[in-house]
Amino acid sequence: MTNNQLLKAVEEFGSPVYVYDAEKIEFQYKRLTNAFKSVKNLKISYAVKALSNISVLKLLNSLGSGVDTVSIQEVQLGLAAGFSPDQIIFTPNGVSLSEIEEAAKLGVKINIDNLAILEQFGTKYPKTPVCIRINPHVMAGGNSKISVGHIDSKFGISIHQIPHILRIVENTKMTINGIHMHTGSDILDIEVFLYASEILFETAKQFKNLDFIDFGSGFKVPYKAGDIETNIEELGKKLGDRFNDFCKEYGKDLTLAFEPGKFLVSEAGSFLVKVNAVKQTTSTVFAQIDSGLNHLIRPMFYGSHHDIVNISNPEGRERFYTVVGYICETDTFGSNRRINEINEGDVLCFKNAGAYCFSMASNYNSRFRPAEVLWYNNKLHLIRERETFEDLTRNQIEVDFSVKPKKALAK
Ligand SMILES: *Cc1c(COP(=O)(O)O)cnc(C)c1O
């Protein structure tokens, strides 16, 4: 999208606003399916939690994607967006058996990552096949908050507990139809990922009724110039060949599954804000914007970097700014960033604002969550209205304080 198109979104729908480029989402989807074109059965299931707007889900549905969900509400969103149950996989962590039962009743694919739940589910529903989430104990990522494959992780069933799984399967006569891993975000090193995949293949050999092997996600996308990104094409070639060999050995054309979130939507998103004030202190120039950690928490939560560009003055002289929010906490988006000269009222654009941005937004400080806009077919489409005061009070029930408490009667 061009700066002018982005500026038009602010003009039309106000600030702050999230804008997503449908073309970029499609480009990424096709890039991934292309990379794995040597594999006969490939299934991409978009991770809803990255960006859960129904129009985005519908777009991915139209491209042929399935969805990966982590809560019963995400399952319901997937159904609302038109996915058939068999296009939805439910991969929760630490939820109750009853939530898994609810999902199973809706007919979606079930992925279980806990031995106790596996045993209970298998005992009650031996005829419903399930996938199991394995923890291969491989550190594929750099950020400890988003690496989920290490030994102390709460995610998955340890590979050291395979004998337990096999015993449960034998006792309950349940069917395991898939093997899954998700080692977390930021695969920097394809070799490490391939190593984890070997562990998954070894595990897969022990289960005779598989339909698919799900390699999760964790593809790294570039957040700034010079960033390392997962080489999808190389991964597709290497893992694709290895997977095809494995299928021969296994004696069946299994489906190779992935469930990317960030890879599909991160770069498609722009978060547009306006500058309320430029504040010169003794040591720093602050650009104070009409947003804060309530709308985009990744920089404060994970220390994530988002490039910030002044799209109102792209030719202006570059100066150093610390970009901060309006929330009554320290909410710094970026310190000492080199940005084209900023004036009050300028529109700044946060890059890579597609994944884990709006979906993590809150009403903190009683602010409204922003509008969302999809750029599709050369047009801006409003896909979520900015909240209003009614949204803030909708579920609140007021107590009548004119009714005074009864005094306890004296004996
Ligand atoms: C969050 C999540 C994903 C998506 O991860 P990205 O890094 O956004 O690609 C995939 N699978 C599971 C089980 C997840 O929880």
Ligand as a Chemical Component Dictionary entry (heavy atoms), coordinates in Angstrom:
data_LIG
# 
_chem_comp.id                   LIG 
_chem_comp.type                 NON-POLYMER 
_chem_comp.pdbx_formal_charge   0 
_chem_comp.three_letter_code    LIG 
# 
loop_
_chem_comp_atom.comp_id 
_chem_comp_atom.atom_id 
_chem_comp_atom.alt_atom_id 
_chem_comp_atom.type_symbol 
_chem_comp_atom.charge 
_chem_comp_atom.model_Cartn_x 
_chem_comp_atom.model_Cartn_y 
_chem_comp_atom.model_Cartn_z 
_chem_comp_atom.pdbx_ordinal 
LIG C1 C1 C 0 0.361  -19.001 18.301 1  
LIG C2 C2 C 0 0.411  -20.313 17.664 2  
LIG C3 C3 C 0 0.782  -20.424 16.325 3  
LIG C4 C4 C 0 1.202  -19.258 15.458 4  
LIG O1 O1 O 0 2.481  -18.825 15.747 5  
LIG P1 P1 P 0 3.165  -17.672 14.846 6  
LIG O2 O2 O 0 4.474  -17.430 15.466 7  
LIG O3 O3 O 0 2.273  -16.480 14.883 8  
LIG O4 O4 O 0 3.259  -18.188 13.475 9  
LIG C5 C5 C 0 0.756  -21.686 15.773 10 
LIG N1 N1 N 0 0.391  -22.772 16.503 11 
LIG C6 C6 C 0 0.026  -22.685 17.795 12 
LIG C7 C7 C 0 -0.389 -23.915 18.522 13 
LIG C8 C8 C 0 0.032  -21.472 18.420 14 
LIG O5 O5 O 0 -0.314 -21.404 19.710 15 
# 
loop_
_chem_comp_bond.comp_id 
_chem_comp_bond.atom_id_1 
_chem_comp_bond.atom_id_2 
_chem_comp_bond.value_order 
_chem_comp_bond.pdbx_ordinal 
LIG C1 C2 SING 1  
LIG C2 C3 SING 2  
LIG C2 C8 DOUB 3  
LIG C3 C4 SING 4  
LIG C3 C5 DOUB 5  
LIG C4 O1 SING 6  
LIG O1 P1 SING 7  
LIG P1 O2 DOUB 8  
LIG P1 O3 SING 9  
LIG P1 O4 SING 10 
LIG C5 N1 SING 11 
LIG N1 C6 DOUB 12 
LIG C6 C7 SING 13 
LIG C6 C8 SING 14 
LIG C8 O5 SING 15 
# 
